[in-house]
Amino acid sequence: MAQARAIQVVCQCKLAGFSLTTSHANKIGGAFTNDLFRVEDSSSGSAVIVRFFGHGTDQFFDREEEHELFCSVAEVGMGPHMLGSGEGWRIEQYLPLHPSKNQEFWEPNFQNGVLETLAAFHGKMEKSPLRNASASCTESRRLSDIQKWMKVADEAHQKRSLHQDWDSMKEHALAAISPMQKAQHVICHGDVNVGNTLRAADFQTPVSFIDVEYAGPDPPAFDIANWWTEMAADYDVVTECGFNVECPEKLPSEDSRRRIIGHYVKCATEYGLAWLDGKENQLHDDAWQLVAAAHAYWGIWGMLQHALRRDSPAVHADPMDYLKYGETRMRMAREHMELNGVPQIRLEKIGHLPSPNTGGTDQEN
C-alpha cells in the first residue's frame, strides 16, 4: 500500500519527529507522473511530503539533473528543501500552503504575487550554482526537450502509428519553439500552473512555486506565455483531456497582458535583470507569440505520454486521454500561429551574461 510505503520511507531516513506507530499518510494528489503523500506524525505534529516518481518519467527529464535543479532552487530560497531521497522517491519539506485556483489567476492582486515570485525566481536563479555551471549553455530547454521527446515518440510511431498528422505536429512544434534558441535566457520555471502555485490560506504569505522538473534556460517570455495559457484553462471542468484546456477566448486581453508585463519588468529589474528595463513592448510581443510555443511544448509532451501508456502498462495510469490532450494543444498551437504568425523573438541574445560575481550585466543595444 502506497501510504504505508510513504511512512516507511520517512522512518527509514530517521527524520526527527516521526515514528512508525504514530505517523499517518494521506495522498494529496500528484502531477501527471508522480504520486505525492503528506506524512504527519500525530504525536510531534511534524509533516513532510513524500514524492514517488512515476514509471517512464526518465523519458521526460534526467532524474539526476532534476535532483540538482531541485536543490539549486531550494538554495536560493525559491522552493522546498530535500530531506531525503532514494530509488524512485524523494522526501521534501512540507510547505503549509494551498494550491491556487483558476479564478485567482484573474485577480490583479494575486497576479502581482505570481509575477513577483516569477521575477524573483528568474533573478535569484541567475546567482545559483546551476546558472554559473550553465552560463555558456545556449540551448533552449524547451527545444532540447521536444527534440528528445520526438525522437522517443518517433520510435513508438514506427512500431504503430501515433497519429495520422504526427509529422505535421512535429513540424509545427519546431516552428513554434525553435526561435527561443536565439533569445536571451534566464532559468525559467517552465510549468507555472494552479497546482504548482501555492498560497497561504490568509493570502498574507507571498505566492510560492513547487515542482521544477521542467525548469531550465529559456526566455522569460516563455514562462509568461505558458502562464497565460494556464489562465485560459479550466481545471474545474472535466473533459476527456482531463480538464478544459481549450479556452482561447479566455486568454487575457491585450490591456491585461500589458499590465502583467509591466509589473513583471518592474519586479525583474529589482531582482537584477537590468537588460529587461524599457523592453516592455518587446517582451509583450515575444510572450504573445510564444503562446504557440507553450501549446506546442505540452502538445508533444501529451503525445509522448500517450505513446508510453499505449506501449507500456507499467507507466503511471490515470484517466486522462493524453492523445486527445496532445491533439488539442497542437491544434491550438497551429491556430495561434495562423492568427499571429510564427514566433519571431525580438529580445535576442546580447551575449552571455557575466558571472554574478563580476557585478555587472550587459545591456542590449
VEXVEX-356047 format. One record per residue (C-alpha): x, z negated, y negated. Coordinates in nm, 3 decimals, padded with zeros to 5 digits. Each point is the difference from the previous one (the first is absolute). Layout:
BEGIN
node X->X | Z->Z | Y->Y $
...
***
This chain:
BEGIN
node X->00.000 | Z->00.000 | Y->00.000 $
node X->00.140 | Z->00.105 | Y->-00.336 $
node X->-00.089 | Z->-00.326 | Y->-00.177 $
node X->00.188 | Z->-00.204 | Y->00.260 $
node X->00.298 | Z->00.232 | Y->-00.026 $
node X->00.008 | Z->-00.043 | Y->-00.377 $
node X->00.012 | Z->-00.380 | Y->00.036 $
node X->00.267 | Z->00.025 | Y->00.268 $
node X->00.218 | Z->00.222 | Y->-00.222 $
node X->-00.019 | Z->-00.250 | Y->-00.287 $
node X->00.082 | Z->-00.298 | Y->00.221 $
node X->00.286 | Z->00.186 | Y->00.170 $
node X->00.159 | Z->00.041 | Y->-00.342 $
node X->-00.025 | Z->-00.376 | Y->-00.046 $
node X->-00.146 | Z->00.031 | Y->-00.346 $
node X->-00.055 | Z->-00.339 | Y->-00.161 $
node X->-00.359 | Z->-00.123 | Y->00.000 $
node X->-00.125 | Z->00.189 | Y->00.306 $
node X->-00.089 | Z->-00.123 | Y->00.348 $
node X->-00.151 | Z->00.172 | Y->00.304 $
node X->-00.266 | Z->-00.270 | Y->00.022 $
node X->-00.112 | Z->-00.002 | Y->-00.363 $
node X->00.047 | Z->00.361 | Y->-00.110 $
node X->-00.271 | Z->00.266 | Y->00.004 $
node X->00.000 | Z->00.371 | Y->-00.083 $
node X->-00.259 | Z->00.225 | Y->-00.161 $
node X->00.019 | Z->00.374 | Y->-00.024 $
node X->-00.017 | Z->00.096 | Y->-00.366 $
node X->-00.017 | Z->00.370 | Y->00.051 $
node X->00.282 | Z->00.244 | Y->-00.005 $
node X->00.115 | Z->00.330 | Y->-00.125 $
node X->-00.070 | Z->00.308 | Y->00.205 $
node X->00.304 | Z->-00.067 | Y->00.218 $
node X->00.053 | Z->-00.378 | Y->-00.003 $
node X->-00.182 | Z->-00.316 | Y->00.106 $
node X->00.024 | Z->-00.300 | Y->-00.234 $
node X->-00.072 | Z->-00.364 | Y->00.081 $
node X->-00.006 | Z->-00.307 | Y->-00.221 $
node X->00.143 | Z->-00.288 | Y->00.197 $
node X->-00.078 | Z->-00.345 | Y->-00.142 $
node X->00.083 | Z->-00.344 | Y->00.123 $
node X->-00.297 | Z->-00.235 | Y->-00.039 $
node X->00.225 | Z->-00.305 | Y->-00.016 $
node X->00.255 | Z->00.109 | Y->-00.260 $
node X->-00.205 | Z->00.263 | Y->-00.180 $
node X->00.291 | Z->00.246 | Y->00.025 $
node X->-00.093 | Z->00.369 | Y->00.027 $
node X->00.184 | Z->00.328 | Y->00.063 $
node X->-00.086 | Z->00.361 | Y->00.074 $
node X->00.097 | Z->00.154 | Y->00.334 $
node X->00.015 | Z->00.379 | Y->00.004 $
node X->00.001 | Z->00.191 | Y->00.328 $
node X->00.118 | Z->00.357 | Y->-00.043 $
node X->-00.214 | Z->00.264 | Y->00.166 $
node X->00.125 | Z->00.242 | Y->00.263 $
node X->00.122 | Z->00.326 | Y->-00.150 $
node X->00.091 | Z->-00.137 | Y->-00.343 $
node X->00.360 | Z->00.113 | Y->00.054 $
node X->-00.130 | Z->00.355 | Y->-00.049 $
node X->-00.092 | Z->-00.086 | Y->-00.360 $
node X->00.299 | Z->-00.204 | Y->-00.118 $
node X->00.320 | Z->-00.150 | Y->00.128 $
node X->-00.067 | Z->-00.365 | Y->00.082 $
node X->00.353 | Z->-00.114 | Y->-00.091 $
node X->-00.025 | Z->00.172 | Y->-00.338 $
node X->-00.343 | Z->-00.154 | Y->-00.054 $
node X->00.142 | Z->-00.342 | Y->00.085 $
node X->00.276 | Z->00.045 | Y->-00.260 $
node X->-00.255 | Z->00.121 | Y->-00.254 $
node X->-00.229 | Z->-00.298 | Y->00.066 $
node X->00.287 | Z->-00.241 | Y->-00.062 $
node X->00.114 | Z->00.184 | Y->-00.315 $
node X->-00.349 | Z->-00.019 | Y->-00.150 $
node X->-00.012 | Z->-00.373 | Y->00.073 $
node X->00.346 | Z->-00.051 | Y->-00.155 $
node X->-00.117 | Z->00.132 | Y->-00.336 $
node X->-00.316 | Z->-00.212 | Y->00.011 $
node X->-00.246 | Z->00.282 | Y->00.066 $
node X->-00.118 | Z->-00.087 | Y->00.349 $
node X->-00.026 | Z->-00.271 | Y->00.268 $
node X->00.311 | Z->-00.124 | Y->00.178 $
node X->00.074 | Z->00.061 | Y->00.366 $
node X->00.007 | Z->-00.321 | Y->00.205 $
node X->00.083 | Z->00.146 | Y->00.340 $
node X->-00.001 | Z->00.323 | Y->00.197 $
node X->00.029 | Z->00.136 | Y->00.351 $
node X->-00.078 | Z->00.303 | Y->00.211 $
node X->-00.332 | Z->00.133 | Y->-00.128 $
node X->-00.084 | Z->-00.284 | Y->-00.240 $
node X->00.087 | Z->-00.173 | Y->-00.325 $
node X->-00.095 | Z->-00.335 | Y->-00.156 $
node X->-00.066 | Z->00.019 | Y->-00.373 $
node X->-00.058 | Z->-00.249 | Y->-00.276 $
node X->-00.371 | Z->-00.061 | Y->-00.050 $
node X->-00.123 | Z->00.077 | Y->-00.351 $
node X->-00.325 | Z->-00.188 | Y->-00.078 $
node X->-00.151 | Z->00.308 | Y->-00.162 $
node X->-00.291 | Z->00.233 | Y->00.069 $
node X->-00.021 | Z->00.379 | Y->00.046 $
node X->-00.143 | Z->00.176 | Y->-00.302 $
node X->-00.319 | Z->00.205 | Y->-00.001 $
node X->-00.061 | Z->00.358 | Y->-00.104 $
node X->-00.212 | Z->-00.093 | Y->-00.300 $
node X->00.281 | Z->-00.220 | Y->-00.131 $
node X->00.224 | Z->00.305 | Y->-00.027 $
node X->-00.236 | Z->00.120 | Y->-00.273 $
node X->00.012 | Z->-00.319 | Y->-00.209 $
node X->00.247 | Z->00.048 | Y->-00.291 $
node X->00.140 | Z->-00.353 | Y->00.023 $
node X->00.058 | Z->00.034 | Y->00.374 $
node X->00.148 | Z->00.347 | Y->-00.052 $
node X->00.245 | Z->-00.155 | Y->-00.245 $
node X->00.100 | Z->-00.252 | Y->00.266 $
node X->00.062 | Z->00.277 | Y->00.253 $
node X->00.202 | Z->00.199 | Y->-00.253 $
node X->00.208 | Z->-00.299 | Y->-00.104 $
node X->00.081 | Z->-00.074 | Y->00.365 $
node X->00.076 | Z->00.367 | Y->00.067 $
node X->00.233 | Z->00.018 | Y->-00.299 $
node X->00.169 | Z->-00.323 | Y->00.110 $
node X->00.042 | Z->00.139 | Y->00.351 $
node X->00.158 | Z->00.321 | Y->-00.129 $
node X->00.223 | Z->-00.181 | Y->-00.249 $
node X->00.115 | Z->-00.287 | Y->00.219 $
node X->00.070 | Z->00.225 | Y->00.299 $
node X->00.246 | Z->00.192 | Y->-00.220 $
node X->00.215 | Z->-00.315 | Y->00.016 $
node X->-00.039 | Z->-00.057 | Y->00.373 $
node X->00.283 | Z->00.047 | Y->00.253 $
node X->-00.213 | Z->00.272 | Y->00.156 $
node X->-00.003 | Z->00.202 | Y->-00.322 $
node X->00.376 | Z->-00.043 | Y->-00.047 $
node X->00.057 | Z->00.121 | Y->00.355 $
node X->-00.219 | Z->00.307 | Y->-00.055 $
node X->00.096 | Z->00.075 | Y->-00.361 $
node X->00.149 | Z->00.333 | Y->00.104 $
node X->-00.300 | Z->00.091 | Y->00.214 $
node X->-00.193 | Z->00.290 | Y->-00.147 $
node X->-00.258 | Z->00.045 | Y->00.273 $
node X->-00.365 | Z->-00.080 | Y->-00.057 $
node X->-00.137 | Z->-00.248 | Y->00.256 $
node X->-00.330 | Z->00.194 | Y->00.008 $
node X->00.178 | Z->00.327 | Y->00.071 $
node X->00.225 | Z->-00.154 | Y->00.263 $
node X->-00.300 | Z->-00.160 | Y->00.170 $
node X->-00.219 | Z->00.306 | Y->00.024 $
node X->00.287 | Z->00.215 | Y->00.125 $
node X->00.057 | Z->-00.254 | Y->00.278 $
node X->-00.371 | Z->-00.037 | Y->00.071 $
node X->-00.060 | Z->00.374 | Y->00.011 $
node X->00.284 | Z->00.042 | Y->00.249 $
node X->-00.153 | Z->-00.259 | Y->00.234 $
node X->-00.348 | Z->00.143 | Y->-00.047 $
node X->00.132 | Z->00.352 | Y->00.064 $
node X->00.116 | Z->-00.113 | Y->00.343 $
node X->-00.349 | Z->-00.130 | Y->00.075 $
node X->-00.152 | Z->00.319 | Y->-00.141 $
node X->00.209 | Z->00.215 | Y->00.236 $
node X->-00.137 | Z->-00.193 | Y->00.297 $
node X->-00.361 | Z->00.011 | Y->-00.119 $
node X->-00.134 | Z->00.128 | Y->-00.331 $
node X->-00.040 | Z->-00.271 | Y->-00.262 $
node X->-00.207 | Z->00.210 | Y->-00.236 $
node X->-00.067 | Z->00.369 | Y->-00.056 $
node X->00.131 | Z->-00.032 | Y->-00.357 $
node X->00.306 | Z->-00.211 | Y->00.085 $
node X->00.250 | Z->00.255 | Y->-00.137 $
node X->-00.196 | Z->00.029 | Y->-00.324 $
node X->-00.015 | Z->-00.379 | Y->-00.028 $
node X->00.377 | Z->-00.022 | Y->00.023 $
node X->00.046 | Z->00.271 | Y->-00.261 $
node X->-00.232 | Z->-00.172 | Y->-00.248 $
node X->00.156 | Z->-00.342 | Y->00.064 $
node X->00.349 | Z->00.128 | Y->-00.073 $
node X->-00.123 | Z->00.177 | Y->-00.314 $
node X->-00.159 | Z->-00.323 | Y->-00.123 $
node X->00.287 | Z->-00.236 | Y->00.081 $
node X->00.324 | Z->00.202 | Y->-00.029 $
node X->00.006 | Z->-00.004 | Y->-00.384 $
node X->00.054 | Z->-00.378 | Y->00.013 $
node X->00.349 | Z->00.068 | Y->00.130 $
node X->00.123 | Z->00.094 | Y->-00.347 $
node X->-00.168 | Z->-00.289 | Y->-00.181 $
node X->00.158 | Z->-00.315 | Y->-00.139 $
node X->-00.047 | Z->-00.262 | Y->00.274 $
node X->-00.067 | Z->-00.371 | Y->00.018 $
node X->-00.071 | Z->-00.200 | Y->00.316 $
node X->-00.374 | Z->00.058 | Y->00.032 $
node X->-00.232 | Z->-00.229 | Y->00.196 $
node X->-00.163 | Z->00.307 | Y->00.150 $
node X->-00.329 | Z->-00.153 | Y->00.115 $
node X->-00.178 | Z->-00.193 | Y->-00.276 $
node X->-00.355 | Z->-00.046 | Y->00.130 $
node X->-00.264 | Z->-00.273 | Y->00.012 $
node X->00.139 | Z->-00.156 | Y->00.319 $
node X->00.356 | Z->-00.008 | Y->-00.133 $
node X->-00.095 | Z->-00.132 | Y->-00.345 $
node X->-00.057 | Z->-00.374 | Y->00.005 $
node X->-00.145 | Z->-00.230 | Y->-00.263 $
node X->-00.072 | Z->-00.370 | Y->-00.040 $
node X->-00.358 | Z->-00.119 | Y->00.036 $
node X->00.007 | Z->-00.123 | Y->-00.362 $
node X->00.166 | Z->00.321 | Y->-00.126 $
node X->00.263 | Z->-00.214 | Y->-00.175 $
node X->00.288 | Z->00.102 | Y->00.227 $
node X->00.155 | Z->00.343 | Y->-00.068 $
node X->-00.087 | Z->00.277 | Y->00.244 $
node X->00.239 | Z->00.021 | Y->00.298 $
node X->00.079 | Z->00.288 | Y->00.237 $
node X->00.065 | Z->-00.022 | Y->00.374 $
node X->00.085 | Z->00.248 | Y->00.278 $
node X->00.297 | Z->00.204 | Y->-00.116 $
node X->00.045 | Z->00.219 | Y->00.308 $
node X->-00.038 | Z->00.313 | Y->-00.210 $
node X->00.214 | Z->-00.106 | Y->-00.295 $
node X->00.292 | Z->00.219 | Y->-00.103 $
node X->00.148 | Z->00.230 | Y->-00.267 $
node X->-00.257 | Z->00.213 | Y->-00.182 $
node X->-00.122 | Z->00.061 | Y->-00.354 $
node X->-00.203 | Z->-00.289 | Y->-00.144 $
node X->-00.274 | Z->00.255 | Y->-00.060 $
node X->-00.064 | Z->00.008 | Y->00.375 $
node X->-00.088 | Z->-00.370 | Y->00.020 $
node X->-00.244 | Z->00.047 | Y->-00.287 $
node X->-00.150 | Z->00.317 | Y->00.148 $
node X->-00.041 | Z->-00.162 | Y->00.339 $
node X->-00.171 | Z->-00.299 | Y->-00.164 $
node X->-00.241 | Z->00.235 | Y->-00.177 $
node X->-00.104 | Z->00.147 | Y->00.335 $
node X->-00.052 | Z->-00.355 | Y->00.128 $
node X->-00.221 | Z->-00.072 | Y->-00.300 $
node X->-00.214 | Z->00.296 | Y->00.107 $
node X->-00.027 | Z->-00.117 | Y->00.362 $
node X->-00.274 | Z->-00.235 | Y->00.114 $
node X->00.095 | Z->-00.237 | Y->00.281 $
node X->-00.351 | Z->-00.149 | Y->00.006 $
node X->-00.159 | Z->00.327 | Y->00.117 $
node X->00.056 | Z->00.055 | Y->00.372 $
node X->00.052 | Z->00.363 | Y->00.100 $
node X->00.158 | Z->00.180 | Y->00.294 $
node X->00.324 | Z->-00.014 | Y->-00.200 $
node X->-00.025 | Z->-00.378 | Y->00.015 $
node X->-00.093 | Z->-00.021 | Y->-00.370 $
node X->-00.110 | Z->00.238 | Y->-00.272 $
node X->00.313 | Z->00.179 | Y->-00.122 $
node X->-00.185 | Z->00.301 | Y->-00.140 $
node X->-00.090 | Z->-00.107 | Y->-00.353 $
node X->00.179 | Z->00.242 | Y->-00.235 $
node X->-00.268 | Z->-00.057 | Y->-00.263 $
node X->00.110 | Z->-00.365 | Y->-00.009 $
node X->00.355 | Z->00.074 | Y->-00.109 $
node X->00.062 | Z->-00.166 | Y->-00.338 $
node X->-00.085 | Z->00.200 | Y->-00.311 $
node X->00.277 | Z->00.137 | Y->-00.219 $
node X->-00.058 | Z->-00.275 | Y->-00.257 $
node X->00.029 | Z->-00.265 | Y->00.272 $
node X->00.309 | Z->00.168 | Y->00.148 $
node X->00.176 | Z->00.010 | Y->-00.335 $
node X->-00.079 | Z->-00.367 | Y->-00.063 $
node X->00.144 | Z->-00.082 | Y->00.342 $
node X->00.315 | Z->00.203 | Y->-00.067 $
node X->00.046 | Z->-00.159 | Y->-00.341 $
node X->-00.016 | Z->-00.353 | Y->00.138 $
node X->00.229 | Z->00.086 | Y->00.290 $
node X->00.267 | Z->00.149 | Y->-00.229 $
node X->-00.018 | Z->-00.302 | Y->-00.230 $
node X->00.060 | Z->-00.232 | Y->00.298 $
node X->00.257 | Z->00.224 | Y->00.169 $
node X->00.223 | Z->00.014 | Y->-00.308 $
node X->-00.012 | Z->-00.380 | Y->-00.016 $
node X->00.135 | Z->-00.002 | Y->00.357 $
node X->00.292 | Z->00.224 | Y->-00.087 $
node X->-00.136 | Z->00.352 | Y->00.064 $
node X->00.097 | Z->00.111 | Y->-00.351 $
node X->00.001 | Z->00.369 | Y->00.098 $
node X->-00.381 | Z->-00.012 | Y->00.012 $
node X->-00.033 | Z->-00.104 | Y->-00.364 $
node X->-00.191 | Z->00.265 | Y->-00.193 $
node X->-00.073 | Z->00.203 | Y->00.314 $
node X->-00.367 | Z->-00.094 | Y->00.037 $
node X->-00.130 | Z->00.357 | Y->-00.018 $
node X->00.251 | Z->00.130 | Y->00.252 $
node X->-00.064 | Z->-00.290 | Y->00.237 $
node X->-00.374 | Z->00.054 | Y->-00.025 $
node X->00.031 | Z->00.370 | Y->00.082 $
node X->00.234 | Z->-00.070 | Y->00.294 $
node X->-00.226 | Z->-00.269 | Y->00.142 $
node X->-00.312 | Z->00.215 | Y->-00.032 $
node X->00.163 | Z->00.287 | Y->00.185 $
node X->00.140 | Z->-00.237 | Y->00.264 $
node X->-00.352 | Z->-00.102 | Y->00.100 $
node X->00.033 | Z->00.304 | Y->00.228 $
node X->00.327 | Z->-00.140 | Y->00.139 $
node X->-00.167 | Z->-00.333 | Y->00.079 $
node X->-00.281 | Z->00.174 | Y->00.187 $
node X->00.248 | Z->00.223 | Y->00.186 $
node X->00.228 | Z->-00.289 | Y->00.097 $
node X->-00.280 | Z->-00.199 | Y->00.158 $
node X->-00.154 | Z->00.316 | Y->00.141 $
node X->00.313 | Z->00.075 | Y->00.205 $
node X->00.017 | Z->-00.371 | Y->00.088 $
node X->-00.354 | Z->00.025 | Y->00.133 $
node X->00.076 | Z->00.309 | Y->00.207 $
node X->00.298 | Z->-00.174 | Y->00.163 $
node X->-00.211 | Z->-00.310 | Y->00.066 $
node X->-00.249 | Z->00.229 | Y->00.173 $
node X->00.272 | Z->00.164 | Y->00.208 $
node X->00.145 | Z->-00.335 | Y->00.113 $
node X->-00.340 | Z->-00.137 | Y->00.101 $
node X->-00.100 | Z->00.320 | Y->00.174 $
node X->00.315 | Z->00.015 | Y->00.209 $
node X->00.084 | Z->-00.367 | Y->00.057 $
node X->-00.260 | Z->-00.259 | Y->00.108 $
node X->00.252 | Z->-00.277 | Y->-00.076 $
node X->-00.019 | Z->00.063 | Y->-00.374 $
node X->-00.198 | Z->-00.255 | Y->-00.201 $
node X->-00.368 | Z->00.089 | Y->00.049 $
node X->-00.263 | Z->-00.023 | Y->-00.275 $
node X->-00.331 | Z->00.174 | Y->-00.078 $
node X->00.133 | Z->00.212 | Y->-00.286 $
node X->-00.015 | Z->00.378 | Y->00.044 $
node X->00.352 | Z->00.093 | Y->-00.111 $
node X->-00.059 | Z->00.372 | Y->00.052 $
node X->-00.291 | Z->-00.007 | Y->-00.243 $
node X->00.200 | Z->-00.217 | Y->-00.237 $
node X->00.297 | Z->00.239 | Y->00.007 $
node X->-00.226 | Z->00.303 | Y->-00.048 $
node X->-00.176 | Z->-00.161 | Y->-00.294 $
node X->00.315 | Z->-00.110 | Y->-00.182 $
node X->00.161 | Z->00.343 | Y->00.046 $
node X->-00.312 | Z->00.176 | Y->-00.128 $
node X->-00.002 | Z->-00.228 | Y->-00.305 $
node X->00.368 | Z->00.081 | Y->-00.059 $
node X->-00.074 | Z->00.373 | Y->00.006 $
node X->-00.301 | Z->-00.038 | Y->-00.230 $
node X->00.199 | Z->-00.203 | Y->-00.252 $
node X->00.277 | Z->00.261 | Y->-00.003 $
node X->-00.255 | Z->00.280 | Y->-00.044 $
node X->-00.146 | Z->-00.178 | Y->-00.302 $
node X->00.323 | Z->-00.129 | Y->-00.154 $
node X->00.279 | Z->00.216 | Y->00.138 $
node X->00.285 | Z->-00.076 | Y->00.236 $
node X->00.183 | Z->-00.313 | Y->-00.124 $
node X->00.270 | Z->00.074 | Y->-00.257 $
node X->00.206 | Z->-00.308 | Y->-00.081 $
node X->00.085 | Z->-00.042 | Y->-00.370 $
node X->00.188 | Z->-00.331 | Y->00.026 $
node X->00.290 | Z->00.156 | Y->00.185 $
node X->00.317 | Z->-00.177 | Y->00.110 $
node X->00.230 | Z->-00.091 | Y->-00.285 $
node X->00.295 | Z->-00.079 | Y->00.224 $
node X->00.033 | Z->-00.305 | Y->00.215 $
node X->-00.076 | Z->-00.326 | Y->-00.171 $
node X->00.314 | Z->-00.211 | Y->-00.033 $
node X->00.036 | Z->-00.318 | Y->00.198 $
node X->-00.203 | Z->-00.280 | Y->-00.161 $
node X->00.330 | Z->-00.185 | Y->-00.034 $
node X->00.127 | Z->00.252 | Y->-00.255 $
node X->-00.268 | Z->-00.110 | Y->-00.243 $
node X->-00.132 | Z->00.334 | Y->-00.126 $
node X->-00.246 | Z->00.272 | Y->00.098 $
node X->00.015 | Z->00.372 | Y->-00.062 $
node X->-00.247 | Z->00.147 | Y->-00.246 $
node X->-00.177 | Z->00.328 | Y->00.053 $
node X->00.089 | Z->00.262 | Y->-00.256 $
***
